[in-house]
């Protein structure tokens, strides 16, 4: 698969200031245009974002057709080449001006600004806004043909569902019309790869509103893909010395008090259930369960390290307005692994987790990823010594691995520092997928028996989510969650998957141009039996009199076609075709041909060079 040039395209024109100067200016011009066209509308906040900008307004609901009117007014403002004038005023002066305009949201923004003096930017002498800047010098520096207003959406003020619903207008702004056209091409390509569309078109999964929002139903084709990917995950973990676990979906509330989730993560947890006068909680994470498995007996230093892994379903509270396909759901399966080890084993174990994570990502064709080392946040638990020890261990492992990484100050979890991997898809977009972090074992009184037969509390625990590590146990996640990995894989390859991971079956079509419907013969059955023997989901279709009639099902199947009659039939020729390929593959079936002498099929199946069978 050809990697699309999004990353390089962005780097060509976006310096550190260019990236936000232009979109920020366009946000102000758009706000000025909206208030001219819709008197009485109130402005809220209008920042630059990746690929453009947005602005929130308190006004009557807008429709997409209103965007054309707003864009025309923006063009008129731009054509006048109005200067941008910076003014610094006192807080009291800014307050007086805002109150004179009756802009309540700006007043609230002013109260949140800590620095003084307050900076105001004027567009000519006709409109102004609170802003730290910087901006281009005048509206004439904006290319009208390089701007597009994209959509309108509802957004709660400050993201709080108890506050007013505002109208948010999204736009994109570029230096030239050519940049805009390139962006729009990539945007259309992203739509083509949208997992929600592909999930529906290929009948992979659905969200059934009768059951509730954010709850995923995996259909047979999606379920078989999930099964194959999960089997790959299990095999790789077993090969790396992990043991598999299955744990409950609920637990007593006391467990979540000990872990700290009730204190630090409560807003993401569902209401508790009263069962026989005891409170139970749906699990938002798997970690405490794995610790209980470790604590079921007194462990010896001889047993360490202990590596366990689970594909565990967790439940997170999400507002209905934030739900989005597989990207934001209320229940999902997360790959979760934990390592319990000694202090002198930490570096080796973390390095092993990084190697495992890399192997899984490469297995699915992900070769580009961003690595971040996230440190202690303001809201956290544990002593400074433990945090420093954990952070140093992660840093040492990254240095040993030779990965380039950035420091994300304060980006760690409340329980420990972590390594985050963001994988880059074929469009150059980055998705959070893997995490390695340290956890704090003293909250669970974890211990082991040392070589002197003494009970010691200094057990180390690292957690991974195909990529995640923590102190005192090593938690990890290489896929982070199955739904995240699934939609990222979808975006990356548009489901041009290998025959092995395909959602559909390999379907043998016996095409008989001269024999009418005909019947399947022994060689047809032999071909299917051989495919099934080697693990391929295979089936028959017959009765086709013309190859052209088979085109409609290529998107669902890999077609293994046999043309009845003539030399090709006598030579046992099998033609392999998929809608993903530009040409057919011809294989001669002999008594020595196994299904992955059809291996050349996979060489044609270009998921960015991924080799799914190694």
N, C-alpha and C positions, 0 to 999 in steps of 0.2 A: 504494500500500500504506500502510495506517495504521501509523505508528510506535508501537510499544507502549511504555507509560510507565515502563520500568524505571528509567532514570536519574532522572527527576523523583520517582518513588516512593521511591528510596533517599534522595534529598536532603531529602525532607519530614521525615524523622524522625531522620536520622543526623547529629548534630553531631560535632565532632572526638573527643569522649570517648564519646558514646552508642554510636558505631559498634562499639566493642570492649568496653565495660564489661559489657554484658549477655551476649554470647556467651562471654566469658571466665569469667564467673560460672557459666554453664550448663555449661561444660566441667568445672569443679571439682565441681559437683553430680553430673554424670554419672559422674565418676571415683569419687566417694564411693559412688554407687549400685552401680556395677560391683563394687567391692571388698566391698560388703556381700553381694551376691548370689553372687559367685564368690570365696570365700575362697582366698587363695594367689595371686591375680592380682597382677601387678606393674605399677605405673604408669610410663609413660615421659614423653612430652611431650604437652601439650594446649593449643595456641594458639587464638586466634580467627583466623578467615579471612573472606574476603568471603562474606557471606550466612550466616555461622554459625561453627562450631567443629568441631574433632575432638580425639580423644584416642587415644593408642596404649597398648596393654596387652600384656604378655607373659602369655599364657594359652592355654587350649585354644581351637580355632577356634570362632567364633560363627556362628550362623545368623541370618537376618533375623527369625525368630520370637522370638529372644532380645531383640530391641529392644523389644518390647512389655513384657516383664518389667522391663527397665531403666527404661523410661519411667514405669511405674507406681511404681517405687521413687523415681524423681526427684520425682514428684508428691507423694509422702508427705514427702519432705525439704523440698520447697518449702512445703507446707502448715504445717509446724512453725515457719515464720518464724525460722529460726536466724540469729543475727547473724554477720556477717563481721568477724573480729578480726585486725587487722594486728599482727605481732610482728617486731621486729628482733633478730637474734642474731648472735653471732660465727660465723666460718667453722667453727671447731672444734666449737662447740655444734651447728651444723646437721649437721655430719658425724656426730657422736655419735647424734643423733636418727634420722638416715637409716639408719645401720648397725643401730640397734636395731629398725627396722622391716624390715630386710633388703630394701631397695629399691636394687638395683645401678644402675639407670638414673638415679635421682635423684642418686646419688653421682657419676656421670659428669657430669650436668648441673651439679652444684655445682662441680666442678673447672673447668668452662668459664666460670663467672661470675667476672668480674674485680673487680666493685665490692664494697665492704663498707660497712656491715654487710649480712648476708644477710636478705632479707625473706621472711617466712612468713605465709601467710593461713590462719586457722582457720575452719572452718564449725562454729559453736558450739564446744564442746570435744570434738568427736567425730571430726574428720578435718582434716588440714592438708596444705598443698602449698607447694613453693617457687614464688614468683610475685612479679613486680615490681608487679602490680596496674595500675590501680586497679579496684575492684569496686563493685557496688551495695552498699547498707548491710546487706541481709539477704536471705535466700532468699525472703522474702515479697514482695519487689519484682519477682519473676518471675511473669509470667502463665503458668500451666500450659497454657492453651489456645493459647499463642503459641509453643510449642516443639514440634519434631518431630525424632525421630531418623530419619535418612534411609537409611543404608546401612552395611554392614560391608565392609572391604577389607583385604587384606594389605599390609604396608609394612615394608621393611627398616629396622632401627634406623639412624638417621643416613643413610638412603638408600644404605647400603653392602650390596651383595649378599653379602658375606662375613660379615655380622653377622646376628643372629637376625631371623626374620620375625615381626613383631608384628601384632596385631589392631587395626585402626584403625576407630573408630566415628565417622561423620560426623553432625552435627546442625545444625539451623538454629534461630535464636532471634530473636524480634521483640518489640516493645513490646506489641502487641495482637493479638488473634485476627484482626482485619481485615487487619493487615499480613501475617500468616502466609498467609491465604487469597490475598491478592494475589500473594505470592511463589510459592505453589504453582501458581497459574494461569500465571504466567510460566514456571515450571519445566516445566509440561506443554507450553506453547507451544514451549519450547526443545527438548523431546523430539520434537515434531512436525516441527521444523526440523532435527533431527539429521542430519548429512550421511551417517552410516552407514546409517540407516534409509532415507533418500531414495535413496541410492546403490543400495541393494538393491531397493527398490520400483520404481524407474524403470529398473533394469538399466543403471546408469551405470558402475560399477567394482566390483572385488572384490579381496580379499586371499586369494590361494590358498595354503593352508598346505603343499600339496605342493611349492610353489616356495620357500616360506619366509616367515616373518612380516615385516611392514613393507615388502613389495614389492607395488606397485599394478599391477593389470591394468585397463586402460581398455577397456570394452566399446564396441561400435559407437556407441551413443547418447552415452556420455560422451566418446568420442574425437572425435565431430563437434563437440560443445560445446567441447572443448579446442582443436580446430583453429580454430574461429571466434574464440575468445578470443585465441589466439596470433596469428592473422592481424591482429586489431585491434591487438595490442601491436606487431607488426612495422610495420604501416602508420604508427602514430603515431610510432614511433622513426625510421623513414625520413623522415617529414615534418619531423622535428626535426633532420635532418642527421646521423643515425647510419648506420653501415655494419654489415651483419650478419656474424657469424662463426660457424663451426662448428669445435670443437676436440676433441681426443681425450679419452677417459674415464680414461686412465692416463698416468703420466709417471714418469721416473726419480726415485728418492728424493732425489737431490741437489737437484732443483728445489724440493722441499718443505723442504729444509734452508735453502736461500737465502731462501725466502719467510718462514721462521719458523714455519710450521705444525707441523713436527715438534717444535719446542721448546715452542710455546704451545698447540697444538691436538691433540696426539697422542692424547688419550683419546677423541677423536671420530673417529679414523681407523681403517680396517681394517688387518689385518696385511699386510705387504708380500709381493710375489710375486717369486720368483727366476726370471728369464728369461735363460738363457745367461750365468749367473754375474753378472748385474746385477740389482739390486733395483728393482722398480717399485711404484708406489703408486696405488690408486684415488683419484681426485680428490675431496676434500671441498669444494673451492671451485674457481671458474673463474679467479680473478684472475691467477695466474702465467702462464696460457696467453695471456691478452690482452697481458700485458707482453712475452712472447716475440714475439708478432705485431708489436708496436711496434718491438722491437729487431731485427727481421729486416733492417733497413737503417738507415743514418744519416738521421735525420729533420731537415728544415730548419725554421727558425722560420716560413717561409712556409706550411708545411703545417699549422701548429697553429691552432686546436685540432683534434685528431683524436678522433672519437667512434665507438666501436664497441660493439656489443651482441650478446648471445647468449642463447638459451634452452638452457642447458647442464644436463645431468643430473649430479648430484653424489651422493656416497655418504657417509653419516654412521653411525658405529657407535652403536647404541642397544640397551639391554638389552631383552629380550623383555617384561619386565613393564611397560616404559614405552611400548610401542607402542600406538597409539590411532587407528584409522581412518586418515584422511589427516592428522590432526593431528600424529602422531609416527610417522615411517616411516624406513626405512633407505636408500631411494633416491628422489630426487625431482628434478624439473626446476626450476631456479631462473633467473629472468630476471636477467641480469647485464649491466651496461653500464659502460664506462669512458671517461673523457675525459682526454686528455693535452693539457695547455695551458701557456701561459706564466703567469708570476706575475701580470701585470696583466690576465689574462683570467679569473682564478679567480672573482671575484664574479659576473661576467656569466654564466659557465658554471653556477655553482651555482644562480643564480636561474633559469636555463633548465631545470635539472633539476627544481626545485620546480614550475615551471609545467607541465612534462611530467607529473610525478607527479599534480598536481591534475587535469589533463585526463583521465588514465586512470581515476582514482578516480571522477570525475564521470560518465565514460562508462558505468560500471556502477552508478550510483545511490548512491555513497557521498559524502555531503555533510558528515558530521560526523567529525572525527578529532582526536586529541590529538597534539601535537607536542612532542618532547623533544630537547634538545641534550645529548648524552652526552659527558662529558669523560674525561680520562686516568685509566685504572685503575691500581691499584698494580703489576700485572704488565703491563709494556709495553716497547716498544722505541722508540728515537729520542730526539733531543735535546729539551730543554725549549723551545728556540727554535722548532723545527719544530712542536711540539705547540701552542704559543701562536699561531703564525701560522695553523695549520690551524683551530684553534678560533675565532679571530677572524674568519676568512673565512666560516665557517658561520654565526656570529652575525650578521655584516653582511648576509649573504644573507637570513636570516630576517627581520631588521629591514626590509630593503628590500622583501621580499614582504608584510610587514604581518601575518604570522602570529603569534598569541600562542603562546608556547612556555615550557616549564619546563626548568630545568637539572637534569640527572641526573648528579650528581657521581660520578665514577669508573665511569660506565656505558659508557664507550667501548670499542672493540675494542682488542686489544693493539697494533695497528699504527697507530691514529689515532682522532680524535674522530669522532662521527657524529650525524646527525639521524635520529631514529626517528619514524615515523608509526604510530599505532594507530587503526585505523578503527573506527567505532561502527556496529554492525548495528541492525536494527529493534527488537531487544530491549534496546538500550542497552549491550550487552556490547562490550568493546574487544578488538581483535585486532591483533597486530603484523603489519604487511604491508609497509610501505615503509621503506627505509633509504637514507641518503646519507652517505658517509663518505670520509675522506681516507686515502690509503695512503702508505707510505714508499718512494720510488723509489730511494734510495741503496742499498738492499739488492740491487737488480738492476743497479746502475751504469747507470741510464737517463740519456740525454743528448740534445741536439739541437745543430745548427749555427746560430749566431746571425748577425746581419747583417754582422759582421766576419769571417765564415768561420771563427770559432773554435768549438771544441767546448765546450758548456756543460752542466753537470750539473743546473742548476736547473729541470728540467722539473717541472710540477705534474700530479698524477694524482688524479682524483676518481672514485670508484666509486659506482654506484647500483643498488639493487634496487627498482625503481620506487618509489623513493625512497632512494638511498644515496650519500654523497660522501666522498672521501678526498683527502689531500694528495699531491701529486706525480703523481697520476693521480686522476681523479674517478670512483670506482666507484659504481654506483647500482643500486637495484632498485625498480621501481615496483609489482611484484606480490609481491616477495620470493621466493616460490616458487609455482609453478602450483598445487600441492596446497593450500597455505595459502589462496591466493586463492579456489580452488574451494570449499573447505568454508566459508569466510567468506561467499562469495556465496550458498551454500546456506543458511546460517543466516539471512542477511539477508532473502532473498526466498522461502524455502521452495520454490525452483525454479519460482516463478511468473515464468518468463522470457518475453521477447518472442518473437514468431514467428521472428525472425531468429536468436536464440541458443538456441531451444528444442532439447532433445535429440531430440524426435520430429519426424516429418515433418508437413507439411500434407497432410491426406488428404481427397480428394474423395469424398464419399458420394453416389452417385446413388440417391436413395430413390424407389421406384416403388410407391405403394400399390395401384395397379390393374393393373400389368403383370407381376406375378410377378418372376422374376429379371431378365428383360430383358437388354439388351446396352448397352454404352456407345456413344453416338453421337458425331458429329463435334464437337458443341459441347462435350462432356465432354473430348475430347482437346485441343481448342483451349484450354480453361481450364487444363488441366494444363501444356500447352506454354508458355503465357504465364507461369505461376507459375515453372516451371523456368528460363525465359529470364531472369527477374529474380532468380535466385539462390536460390529456395526449393526445399527438398527436398520433393518432392511425389509422391504416389502415388494409386492408385485403390482404392476399395472399392465393390462394388456387390452387388446381390442383396438389399438391405434393403427390407422391405415396410412397416416401421413405424419412425418416428423414435425411438420409445422404445427400440428394440433397439440403438441406437447409443450409449447412455449409458455402457456399460462401458468404452469405449476413449477417453473424453474426457481422462483423465489422461495418456495417452500421445501424443495428437495434438491439433492444431488442426483441427477438423472443418469442412470447406468443403462444405456440404450443398446439393444441388440437388433440389428436389421435382419429380419428373416429373409432367407433366400440369397443366392449369389455367393461369391467367393468369401465375403466378410463373414458370412454365417458358417461356412465350411471351415474357415480358419479360426473360429471361436473369437472373433474380434468384439471387444466391448468398447463402446464410445461413452466417455464420461463427460458430462456437461453440467455447468452451473451458471446461473445468471450473473455470478460474481466474476466469471472469467471471460476473456475476450476470444478464446479459442477452445475447441474441444480437445480432449486428451484421448488417444487411442491406445488401448491395452489389449494384448493378445492373451486370452485366458488359456493356460495349459494346466496340466495336472500338478505342476510345481508352483502355480501362481497362488500366493495367499493374498488376502485382501489388502495388505499394504506392500505388495509389489505394486499395489495402488499407492505406494508411498510417493510416487511421482505426482499423484493427485495433490498431496499436501505441499509439495514443492511449488505447485501452481497456486495453492491457496494462500494468498499473501496477506497475512495479518501482521504487517510490519515486520516480516522476517521471523515471527515466532515459530519455534519448532515444538509442537505440542506433544510429540511422542518421545522425545529424549528424556 
